[in-house]
Amino acid sequence: MIKKNNIIYMLLFTTIVTFAQEGLRPTTANINYLYGDLKVSKKHNNTQQTTKVANTSTNLPIPFIEDFYYAQYTNYPNQVLWNDSSTYINNGYPIAPPSIGVATFDGLNKYGYPYQPNLSNLNSSLPADTLTSKPINLKTVGSQTLQLSDSVGLSFFYQARGNGDSPEITDTLLVDFKNPLTNTWTTVWYMRGNTSPNTNDTIFKRGFIWVDSAYYLNDGFQFRFRNKATTAGNFDHWHVDYIKLDKLRSQLADTTYNDLTFGFIPSPLLKNYSEMPWQQYTTSDMAKTISVRIRNNDNVPIFMTYSNTVISGSVTPINTYNGGQTNLGVFKKTGWEKDTVHSRPILGYTIAPLTDSADIKIQHIIGRSGAATDFNNNNDTVIQHQRFKNYYAYDDGTCEAGYYVLGQGGKMAVKFNLNFLDTLRSVRIYFDPVGALTLAQSSYKFRINIWQNGGAGPGLLLYRDSVNYPKYYNIGFNAYADYTLTTKQILPQGTYYIGIQQQVANGITIGFDKNLNHNQNLYFDSGSGWTQSSIFGSLMLRPVFGKKIIPVGLNELANNQQASIYIYPNPSNGIINYKLNIKQEALLNSNSTFEIKIYNTLGQAVHQSFVKLSGVEAESSINVGDLSNGIYYLSLQLNNQTLQTQKIIIQH
């Protein structure tokens, strides 16, 4: 089986590989699952379906309609419609889904952990997820008794792989019907996986099953989806959407839906990040437009409208955008909405600089022109959040794969830009727990590193943290592991690369988001120098910054009118040369002894020397060979007053 053989090869036979590379591998757990109450909030239940249940019988009536629109609110199936909760409801794994939200079947249980983490036979396909409907009344509709001639049918759309892992030929998606009279299940449909990785097949296919036995046409009928997969990890993905059980169906003609829908959560309001620290935000960080995916699932064009409202806090609107009316073509012919007033709406407002963390809510709404009704109104509204906390992020918080770099000492680094001097306190990383495929944890050593901007990627190493190990067993699967730096780093305004260097040849797997693409900011070095990543997506690594902390006694004056100090070479490997220029001769008198101090990033003085000038200029040097590599601050002072401060970098 393709993926398992690849993983075994990478983990066990890395020593014979003659080249190193970057790549993606399936994750073993799922960061996105939530613990606690598995039920969907009443606020987000399918209200149309709930009303029908209340007004008819204890069992669900038809039509039974489900499109998992609530994936934006929860990762679990709606418990009004479903009996179980092992499938993963999400927006991240499908490619071009019929509507926003799908149910994903894989090898993980409802807590995001493998069903059998110690499974030894990685070529096996075993029972995994199940999605079972609540009992449904197929005996009567209103006062009518259903007959086989009423053409009751179940339809759905499914996709193999998507942004996940391709199911192999022995991996299966199945549908079962339950006979309510005998309480027995019968498999009525199945689809096998592929003999190839299926990397180019991104189409959702339609499944249709007739309810063709009188035994099923009774109160208490149920249907279920289930899959067989390798249950040692996040393998063998199937995605199911747009489920409909109803009468008067046609297998050939009943293939489209009178439905406008969003496909995904729109892109962030920030042009460079998905999230960023509030203290680093400036108005220039706002995007000029955002990307919105809207589709028409009917077989005729639909006149439609699109609008969005930005809300601060819970109720206060900041701005409302109305894109007006357009004629949206059929998705099968024209694809996503292409009119830019809807697909690339202009952000005609700017979030003001922030004084604290913030959560900005954006409500996106599509609608029909005129009185025509929509097949499912629930998928016509999407809620998006733009958060400003204390960290930078490129990813959207969902993990679809694991990123790795092969090679002993392999490195990966992500580019970040600081608008202001700030303190790097920790780095949050989602390390994938690799389950039965893991070597001893002690072999998975790594260090967090900070590199200077090298122009076309990482440059000089500025800081190397102490040895660490991936954390995942003790934090669950709904949080990033937070690695506090041994020495917090004060970083001036500028561009930095933050990442890890591993001490294991087969690579340490870090979560990878395949929906937001920032590979232009991801670099790796597997032994042959730094290379920009060629893989579409974002690494799940988030540097955490704190309040600005300036070392005691440092008051940086970039354009000091009293004196200046020129330092070279910088970076230095042991000797720093400097030139002093006194711009105000009044500073020169018999008591004018200038002091040069060097501070580390904690504000501690690590060097002190004195210079007595007889003229307005002087040249000398300082031996810093005893200082460790890193960022320091050289301060020129007179009578305990700081005249100028400059950043210096020491690299032996």
Secondary structure, DSSP 8 states (H G I E B T S, - for coil): -HHHHHHHHHHHSGGG-SS--EEEE--SS-TT---S--S--GGGS-HHHHHHHHHS-SSB-S-EEE--GGGGT-SS--TTTBS---SEEESSS-SS-SSS-EEEE-SB-TTSSBSSTT-S-TT--EEEEEEEB--EE-SEETTEE--GGG--EEEEEEEESTTS---BTT-EEEEEEEETTTTEEEEEEEEE-BSS---S----EEEEEE---TTTSSEEEEEEEEEEE-TTTT-S-EEEEEEEEESS--TTT----S-EEE-S----SBSS-SBEETTT--GGGB-SB----EEE-SSS-EEEEEEEEEEETTTEEEEEEEEEEEEE--HHHH-S---HHHHS-B--------SS-EEEEEEEEEEESSS---S-GGGGEEEEEEEEESB-B-S-S---EEEEE-STT-EEEEEEEESS-EEEEEEEE-B---GGG---GGG--EEEEEEEE-SSSEEEEEEEEEEE----TTTTTSS-EEEEEEEEEEE-SEEEEEEEEES-TT---EEEESSS--GGGEEEESSS--EE--SSSEE-EEEEEES----TT----TT-SSEEEEEESSSBSSEEEEEEEES-GGG-STT-EEEEEEE-TTS-EEEEEEEE-SSSEEEEEEE-TTS-SEEEEEEEEETTEEEEEEEEEE--
